[in-house]
Amino acid sequence: MMGSRIWMINDTQALRAILKDENAGPEVPFPTFKALMGEETLLRSHPNGAHPNFRKVFLAAVGPQALSAMAPRVVAAVNAHLPSWERAGKFPLFRAARLLGVDMAVDVIMQIQLPPGVDRDDFKRQVETFFDGIYSLPIALPGTDFSRALAAKTWLLEVLQHGVRELHTEFIKQWDAVGQDIPAYAAKVLEHAAAATAEQAPAGAAASSPSSLALTPSIHLSQLLVRAAFKRFGLQDAALGILHMLVGSGDTTRFGLFNSWALIAMSPRVQDKIFEEQQQVVAQHGPGLTHEASLDMRYLEATLKECMRILPASAGGIRRLAEDVRVGGGYVIPKGETVWYHAGLLHCTDPALWDGRTDCELPPHMDWRHNFEEAFCPERWLGGEEAGRPRSYYNFGAGAHMCAGMNVVYMELKLLLAMVLRKYRIRLECPDMLARCGRLFPYLMPEKGTDNVILEPREAPDS
Ligand code: HEM
């Protein structure tokens, strides 16, 4: 692929070994990705114990308190679009998912601070241009997506330096104070967080002083730890770390949202069950959409899992083997080779759902095109269902690098969908929009003008 040889691994037994860092290192071997994201990504190598410590700090930054603080920002982001969709009675799904993905990354998750004079919408347009380039051919001719993305990168790195400057300065001070040792730095951050919890600092409280800025768990700080693993880094590299997380959190979210929204729009049955659950959530938590309320949306969560089982929002992950790996049938893939675990393929051959038949294009549990009602069954995730509980779920990866933002994604998507589905039934204006998607990789791309979602107001429950 793109000049690289890649082995697709669908043997879950062999995969277990590959998903451990001792045996294989994450890597994205595509020239476009490397040119835009740099050679030194978290996904590539982890000197100095960087990865497990980065992960601890990242997970501390997205714990329950942080999610509670994030929820109102999710609601605000959706409210910035919903009224115009309501006025039109419909919205274009691909564009809506793309805009919301960027909003979630920029405003909700990363809370990007811009320098005076930089317009937030202009910034978001540059982020979109950068996203588009990631899936393009590495041809930097004028007017190509790739060359536009390279230009956007230069601009974005310049702008992002503003918001990360103070943290970078304080980080370097703390970094030197701990002898430039990543585990020691991470330990200090976690101690600081524990002390703040003991003092009952309010959820999402901002750091109280410049030095505590570099000791308070945050996604920004976790990215700086990654940068520090490679070299003594400057402001430009700090900005690149932030750009990485904009991609990691925004681009994936838009695919998750597009796929889920489309599948849900195809199922009035599932929408009714979500609506019923929302009424119970309102009875228990009131009408406000909070992180706590989102925890009681079990059916909606099962629906999202089912959507991302059928149409994963990621293609899994890629690894460079550090050891020979033996796979089924006695084959050995030699050290140094690149392997890919593909979420969609693994879901197809889920041992709990697949009967081993190979004479069909897609097995019934995946075949949403021809067999929608049988394939799309959120109840699978709730147990006690004859459809069978899935065993393979690789949408968020697995093993040492399993998505650290998974709980953020579930909360975002649950709140967003609840805001729409409490008020509306939704349906695709062009019912076979998904089946007509011309482009399938790396994401589903609808044919022009086919992706409108119609909003039909639900009658008030007591009317
Ligand atoms: C639907 C949305 C998302 C999907 C499908 C997704 C999927 C994934 C996958 C498959 C991996 C593992 C890649 C591998 O094994 O090489 C991963 C890693 C990661 N994701 Fe996500 N992701 C999503 C959203 C997010 C968000 C919103 C955040 C941040 C808040 C995030 C943060 C991360 C991080 C930090 C890692 C690296 C973890 C590590 O290396 O330990 N993701 N994601």
Residues whose N, C-alpha, C, O or C-beta is under 5 A from the ligand:
A	BS01	HEM	P26 R55 I109 G248 S249 T252 T253 G256 A313 S314 G316 G317 I318 Y394 N395 F396 G397 A398 A400 H401 M402 C403 A404 G405 V408 V409
